[in-house]
């Protein structure tokens, strides 16, 4: 088992290994003792791992309540969030109890936001079951739900008490969902670790535990330096501003990982066109995304994507921060005037 310690407004450990689900009760009790646990999961994940986690929690003397919702991004909305809060109230959950998020990014975002706001805040634990949530969404304390106007527009910074990443759960992921997570792994290589980028040119499965630990360590370092996303943490948004716009334009039929892959490819080509990174860098990023069967183009043009980008939470007045590569292993934050977005985006949409 590998351990990454995160020092933020609340310090906690991220535990990475196989078979952790069976030990979850004792591990959670050591980090966040409570009498009752509110287990939150979507219907797909609950059917796979809900019973095992409930057994582990019961074995550690937790009384467990459950909230199960339909899987998918479409559930990450105000209605589901309020239903979760009401369920917590109806079941008599108190702020001295604990919320346990079992699943991917949607579950973690929504359960974490509920934990941040129910009775003005309660402890919570992340048990990610997707590669994407293991390397990214479960670490750093960003919690949110989507609004009709855009992704993650209502939320809070609320750090968990513990993250348990059981790599065994990744074995049941459909190939497309696992590939989604690979997009976020590639992101870490581009923004902060050229050695990781090179490592990803070899098959990922045999080195999965090590790669997850590297990604979590990178995110931990970034979060510790800028917990509330006012400076350096913005580099974690590489590919996400365009990616969120693609998701929105598609009515969320394009998955998050694939949308982020498109966003990274667009940002890389845009950076190359502006002389911010060598053309070879953009080509290398695009080639690695393609090697992982991730898309690098989109059917949506600038006329559709720019309005969607302007509703992104990263917009600040008349500018929006674009994260663009300088080389593999290094990205920069480029505040871009709104009226310059169209030209930058059109340059990025042109295929190399």
N, C-alpha and C positions, 0 to 999 in steps of 0.2 A: 504493500500500500504506500502511496506517495501522499505527502501532506504539503499544501501550500497555505501559508498564513497570510491573511489579508488584514492590514492595519488601516482601518478607516474610522469613522465616528464610532463604530462598533467593530471591534476586532473579532475575527472568526477564522476557522479553518475550512479549507476545501480538501476533502479526503477523496482520493482517486485510487480505485482498485477493483478487483472482482470479488463478488460474494458479499458486498457490503449491505445489501438489502436485508439479509438474514440477521445482521448485527445492528440494524438501524435503531431499534428500540434502545439498546444500551448506549449506543453512540449519541443519540439525541438526548437521552436523559443526562448524560455527562455534560453536555453543552448547554442544555436548556431544560432543566427539570420543571415539570408541570404535572397537573393531575389529569388533564384532558387534552386530546389532540383533535383538531379539525382537519381531516384529510381531504384535500381537494385534488381531483383528477378528472380528465376527460373520460368518456365512455370506453374508448379503445384501450387506453393505458390502464384504467381501473380493471378491465377484464383480464389483463395480462399480469398485473403486479399488485393490484389492490389487496387481494387476500393475503399475500405474503407479507406486505407491509403492515397490515392490521395485526397479523400474528406476532410480528416482531415488536410492535408497539404494545400489544397486550402483554407480551412476555416481560416487558419492562414496566408493567403496572400502569400503562396509560389506558384510560377509557377513550374509545375512538368514536367520533361522529364523522360522517362522510357527506361530501357534496360532489356529485358527479354531473357533468354537463356535456353536451354534444361536442365532439372534437372539431377542430378547425378554427382558423382565424376569425371566421364570422361570429364565433361565440364570444370573442374578446370585446364585449360592448357593455354599455351601461346597464342594459336589462339583466344580463348574466351576473354582472358585478353586484347589482342591488339584490338579486335573488340570493347570492352568496351571503351578503351581509344579513339579510333577513333570516336565512337559515341559521346563521351563527347566533343571532338573537333568540330565535325560537328554540334552539337547542340549549340555550343557557350558557353559551361560551362566554368566558370572562377574559379580561386582559391579562390575567395571570396564567391562562392556558396557552396553547401553541398551535399555530397553523402549519401544516405540512403540505408542501406543494409537490405532487408526484407527477412528473410528465415533462413536456417540452416547454418552449418559450411562452406559448399562450397561457398555459397553466401557471407558470412561475410569475409572469407579469401580472396576471389578474389576482392570484392568491396573495401575492406580495402587496399589491395595492389594497386589497381588503385588509390584510394584516396591518398595514400602515395607517388605515383610517378607522378600523373598527375600535370603538371605545378609545379613540385617539392614539391607537398604536398598541400592538401586541407582538410577541416574539414569533418568528417563523423560521422554517427550515426548508431548504431546497433539496429535492431528490430528482435530479435531471435524468431523463430516460432517452434523450436524443443527443446526438453528437453536437448539434447546434447549441442546445441549451447547456451542455456540459462545458463547452469551451468559451461560451460567451454570455448567454442570457442569465445563467444562474449566479454569476459573479458580478459584484459591483453595486447592487442595491437599486438599480433602476426598475421601477414597477409602473405599470400603466394599463390603461384600456384605450381602445380606439374610439374616435368620434366619427360621425359621418363625413366630417371635413378632412380627416387624415388620421394616420397611425399615431398611437401613443401620445395623444394630445391632452389626456387627463391622467395624472400619475403623481408619484412621489419618489424621492430618494429614501429608501428604507432597507438598511442592510440586514441580511439574514443572521441567524445565530450559528448556522452550520450549513455546509453544502456537502452532500453525500453523492459522489458520482460512482455508481456501480457499473463498471464497463461491461459486465455481463448482460445488462439490459439492452445494450446497443445491438446485440446479436439478433434481436427480433425486429429490428427496424427494416421496413421496406427499403429496397435499394435507392429509390428516389429520395426518401427522407434522409438516409445516411449521406447521400451526395449533397443534399442541402447543407448539412453541417460542414462538409468539406469546403464549401465556399467561405465560411467564417474562418476555418483553419488557414486557408490560403491568405485571407485578409491579414492575419497576424504575421505571416511571413513577409508580406509586402510592406506593412507599416513599421515593423520593428525588428525583424530577425531574418537576415539574408540566409543564414545557415539553415533555418527552418524551411525557408523557401526551397533551398536545394534539396533538403531531406525529403520534401514532398514529391520529388521527381521519382522516388521509389515507392512501392506499394505501401499504403498507409496502415492497413490492417495489422501487420506484424509489429508495428511500432506505436500502436494506438495509445496505450497508457502513457508512454513517454511524451507523445505529441500533445495529448490533452494537458499534461502537467506543464509543458512549455507554454502553451497558449494561456492557461490559467495564470501562470507566473507573469507573463507579459501584461495581462489585463490587471492583475493585482498591483504591479508596479505603477501602471498608469492611473488606476483608481486612487492609490495611496497619494499620488502627487496632485490629483485634481478630482476629488470625490464628486463635486457638484457640477462638473461639466462646463467650466468657464474658460478652460485653456487647453492644456495638453490632452485631456480626455477626448477632445473632439476628433482626434485622429482615429479613434475606434469607429467613427462614422464613415470611414472609407467605403465607398460603394453604396452607402445607405440612402443618401439624399435622392439620387437618381433611382435607386432600388425601390424605395418607398413610393416614388411616383409611378414606377412601373406596376407595382402591386395595386395601387389605387386605380390606375387606368384600366387594369385588367379585371376590376371587381374582385381582386384577390384570388383570381384563378391561377396567376403565376405565384408560385411559392416564394417565401421569403429568401431562402438560400439562392434560388435561381435569379430572383430579382436583384439581389446583392451582387451576384456574379456579373450580371449585365451592367450594373452600376460601376463595378470596378473596371470592367473593360472600357466603358464609356469614359470614365475619369482618366484612365491611363492614356487612351487615344487623345483625349482633350489636352492632357498635360504635354504629350509629345508634340502635338500641333502648335503649342505655345512655347516650345523650346524649354519646358520645365524639366523634362526628363528625356533621355535618349530614345530614339525610335526603337532601339533594340530592347529597352526596358519594357515598353508597351507591348512589343511583340512577345516577349518572354512571359509576361503576365497573362496575355491572351492565350498563349500556347498551353500554359499550365491549367488554366480554367477549362480549356477544350479537352485536355487529357483526362480531366475528371468528369467529362460529359456534362459540363455546365455551359449554359448559353452565353454568348458574348455579343449578341445583337438583339434588338427588339423591334416589333412591328410598329411601335408607337413613335411618332415624330416629335420634334421640339414643340410644335403647336399644341400637342396634348400634354407633354411631360412638364413643360415650364409652369403652367398654371398649377399643376399638382405639386410641383416642387415649392411653390410659393406658400403653400399651406403647411410646409414642414416646420416642425418645432424649432429647427436650427436656424430659422430666419430671424434676423435682428434688424428691425426697421427696414432700411433700404438695401441691406446686404444679406447674403446668405453664405455661410462658410462652406467652401468646397474643399474637400480633402483630396489632394493630388500627389501622385508619387514623384519623387526626385530620382530615385533608383530603387531597386528591390532592397527592402530593409529600411527604407526611410520615406516618409510622407511629410508633406507640409500642409499647414492650414492657410487657405487663401480666401480671405473675405472678398466676395464677388458682388459688385453692384447688381441689383435686380435687372437693370436694363442691359447688362452684359451676359446674362445667363443664356439667352437664346443663341448667341454666337458661339459661346463656349460649348453648349450642348450639341449644336449642329456639327461642330468640329469633332466631338467625341462620338457622334453617331455614325460618322463615316468609317467604314470598315477598312482596316489596313490591307 
